Amino acid sequence: AVIVDTMGELASIYGMGDVAIVGGGFKNTGGHNPMEPAAAGLPIIMGKNMHNFEDTSEKFVSAGGALQVDSDPDALAEAIKGLLENEGKSRYMGEKNRHIIEQFRGSAAATAVIINEILLENRKRGMNGHD
């Protein structure tokens, strides 16, 4: 297991992974962006408090590429174990996520949704987008 708590390094790290646990959504603070692990073709596990990436995370869950679990550590452990022990399911979920990312590419509406969610996340963190 690798835990990363920095910005800008995840894209290269996701390529080495088997399963992505997208944090933030396990508490009522809102989740982190599931787009990068999806683009890497990973199955995603996230919490149920993804209100700042609600539309995006819902697309991955409804397509079968992501699981949302309760904040209970046992539920998270069970989800991880289930994906690591079932390579076929894990691969299927990763392919679903890549397919969704392909649908996003080139779409002005999808780009607007992504930008809106990033702006909302920054606003919630108290950032105004300026250095």
CORKA-V920242 format. One record per pair of residues at least 24 apart in sequence whose ideal C-beta (glycine too) atoms are under 7 Angstrom apart, sorted by the first residue. I is the first residue (numbers start at 1). J is the second residue. Records with the same first field share a line. If there is no record, write none. Layout:
I=J, J
This chain:
10=36
11=36
14=40, 42
15=40
17=42
18=84, 90
19=43, 45, 80, 83, 84, 90
20=44
21=45
22=46
25=49, 50
26=71
27=71
30=121, 124
31=57
34=60, 66
35=101, 114
38=65, 97, 100, 101
39=101
41=94, 95, 97, 98
42=94, 97
43=83, 90, 93, 94
44=97
45=69, 76, 79, 80
47=71
52=117, 120, 121, 124
53=117
55=113
56=113, 117
59=100
60=97, 100
63=96, 100
64=93, 96
65=93, 96, 97, 100
